[in-house]
């Protein structure tokens, strides 16, 4: 159950539910563009709501960050399942998931905060664990039919997605801005196709490597 709906609480009114959705939509957009270091005041400005409304739903920035990250990871897991069922071509399913993750914004998938001093909440940890398992299964399927090079892991993919640049916000470029994450992702996908021309250093990335990377770089 979400921290915004504690056990025994009364159902939210329609206007409160609408405000919550406005906050989450604004936060997701702002965090995708600028990362989780952006101020909560910017989230309030983008949502068109006051700071008091934000804090009625989320007691602090950390709770908002974790809600957005958890929702994003759960939605990505759902997209993995849909792509696997709907796409008859395994490579099409794999690239569909990668492009979805790029659209969501790589920063949405990990709660980046250099000032974080406490452990992630259980919902976020569970969502992250589930997503990594889903990506691992996606990788295994693609490698089984030999469309994905066999020396990469799901953890390599996570690191690659984090390396993608954010998109250029609307109104901050003259004319139509370049699709920066889309261009880099296309190059990455080309390099991920089997058999792969370059030999990757051993050993392959593991869950421990991912945890150490995020902890040392981002303070997770």
Secondary structure, 3 states (H helix, E strand, C coil): CCCCCCCCCCCCCHHHHHHHHHHHHHHHHHHHHHCCCCCHHHHHHHHCCCHHHHHHHCCCHHHHHHHHHHHHHHHHHHHHHHHHHHCCCHHHHHHHHHHHHHHHCHHHHCCCCCCCCCCCCHHHHHHHHHHHHHHHHHHHHHHHCCCECCCCCHHHHHHHHHHCCCCCCCCCCCCCCCCHHHHHHHHHHHHHECCCCCCCCCCCCCHHHHHHHHHHHHCC
